Amino acid sequence: MDLRERPEDVAFRLEVRRFLEEHLVGEFAELGGRGGSGDETYGFEVRRRWEKVLAESGWTCLGWPVANGGRGASMSEQVIFNEEYVRSGAPGRVNVMGEGLLGPTLIHYGTPEQQARFLPPIVEGDELWCQGYSEPDAGSDLANVKTRAVRDGDEWVLTGQKVWTSLAHQADWCFVVCRTDPDATRHKGLSYLLVAMDQPGVEVRPITQLTRTSEFNEVFFDGARTHVDNVVGGVGDGWRVALATLAFERGVALLGHQLGFRRELDRIVALAQHNGRADDPVTRQRLARAYVELTIMRYNTLRSLSGVEGPAAPPEASIAKLYWGSWHRGLGELAMDVLGPSATVLDGVPRPENGSYGLGDLQRSFLFARAETIYGGSNEIQRNIIGERVLGLPPEPKGAA
Ligand SMILES: Cc1cc2nc3c(=O)[nH]c(=O)nc-3n(C[C@H](O)[C@H](O)[C@H](O)COP(=O)(O)OP(=O)(O)OC[C@H]3O[C@@H](n4cnc5c(N)ncnc54)[C@H](O)[C@@H]3O)c2cc1C
């Protein structure tokens, strides 16, 4: 594979860079690239305004078809955009769920009416989304979903509880996997409903995380309603649509992430040189190893993206998820070792009103990285997929149910 950029890629990179140089100024630049994973309450209102700036210049929903309001960008253009975005120090995006998950799902499975209603407000940065899949007894085992929807005239009425719902407290809408046929079991009888969050019958209770911020929530549905037109893919077809959404939870953003990882690693190396820990042979080996593994990760991601448009196939996606989640958790541990005793001391003054609790960037990243081997499919689940589908090992024993 030829990893060199073509002339049109170079031109596109310059165009992205120019846009960011011109627009990433003032309050947007002051965010200093914050607002990403584990930091999503930080500067939220400013980041919403930034989303509008991106939208006005056509820099949202890059990979969507032009007919759906996107830019029709190729895979390499999306990769370049993500890389330049992270490199410039632009803030974390506010509508990753809408742009990255719900939008592509509607483009593939939505009716023309659903596309016309829901896609433009995502492109324009006006409506934010959250993902209502997990429940107290249905995380890894998503087919065990118990939230029910019962038809009442032209509406579905929802009852049940979701948990770990990222950004539900900021979202306008939620895509909910729920049971519409109470007599069907497991993945049969599920439907994929689009539900407005701002209505009686929806209660959002934030959950405080290790970082002391609350990025995810419990969501209780108690008589919440949605119109029958808001079922994606047909009643009873929710499992297929839900899996399609999960397949989009991958990919091009990973290269942007990896640039962020590289910046973290550079800071840890600089810190080790500054505080003398770079003289310790074991620390030196760990730093070098982290660098080698990150480089492998980058080339592997480029390789798996080359020639691929659309969702990643399971073995590659599972290997990538297992690898980067575990690597980044390890990097956080290395960062704390390099920080030494100061890792246990707050780095700044807590300003909860701005979503800031005085943690340094490395401390926050270390704490949040514990979640990265859980969400998007835990390490154990990824190993199961690799064991069964790649290595052909015997399937894990299923319970009596
Ligand atoms: C930061 C964060 C954000 C999240 N955001 C969202 C969101 O926006 N929307 C949403 O719907 N969900 C979200 N989740 C939930 C996430 O999808 C679940 O946490 C994940 O699927 C695991 O489910 P669980 O927490 O119920 O754990 P469980 O499924 O109960 O698993 C508990 C442990 O058992 C292991 N385990 C389970 N089954 C098996 C098996 N078959 N074989 C081997 N080991 C197994 C797991 O690996 C884990 O270690 C988020 C989670 C986190 C941490």
The ligand as a Gaussian input file, in Angstrom:
#p B3LYP/6-31G(d) Opt

LIG

0 1
 C      -17.902000       5.853000      29.250000
 C      -19.029000       4.980000      28.796000
 C      -19.973000       5.486000      27.943000
 C      -21.038000       4.702000      27.534000
 N      -22.002000       5.258000      26.708000
 C      -23.083000       4.544000      26.356000
 C      -24.124000       5.122000      25.585000
 O      -24.063000       6.295000      25.204000
 N      -25.208000       4.389000      25.298000
 C      -25.312000       3.089000      25.698000
 O      -26.324000       2.476000      25.362000
 N      -24.365000       2.503000      26.435000
 C      -23.233000       3.198000      26.781000
 N      -22.253000       2.623000      27.547000
 C      -22.454000       1.271000      28.036000
 C      -21.544000       0.230000      27.422000
 O      -21.972000      -0.091000      26.137000
 C      -21.591000      -0.962000      28.378000
 O      -20.967000      -0.563000      29.584000
 C      -20.878000      -2.173000      27.817000
 O      -21.583000      -2.691000      26.723000
 C      -20.734000      -3.262000      28.902000
 O      -21.969000      -3.537000      29.455000
 P      -22.207000      -3.520000      31.048000
 O      -21.614000      -2.261000      31.588000
 O      -23.635000      -3.792000      31.300000
 O      -21.330000      -4.691000      31.601000
 P      -21.692000      -6.251000      31.570000
 O      -22.187000      -6.605000      30.213000
 O      -22.562000      -6.554000      32.737000
 O      -20.288000      -6.898000      31.762000
 C      -19.640000      -6.943000      33.052000
 C      -18.299000      -7.641000      32.868000
 O      -18.518000      -8.991000      32.398000
 C      -17.825000      -9.191000      31.179000
 N      -18.668000     -10.013000      30.286000
 C      -19.969000      -9.803000      29.981000
 N      -20.398000     -10.748000      29.113000
 C      -19.339000     -11.567000      28.858000
 C      -19.149000     -12.711000      28.032000
 N      -20.135000     -13.194000      27.287000
 N      -17.919000     -13.271000      28.012000
 C      -16.882000     -12.760000      28.753000
 N      -17.013000     -11.673000      29.569000
 C      -18.219000     -11.088000      29.613000
 C      -17.640000      -7.804000      30.582000
 O      -16.526000      -7.746000      29.718000
 C      -17.411000      -6.972000      31.829000
 O      -16.078000      -7.068000      32.248000
 C      -21.160000       3.372000      27.972000
 C      -20.188000       2.847000      28.831000
 C      -19.146000       3.634000      29.252000
 C      -18.126000       3.043000      30.177000

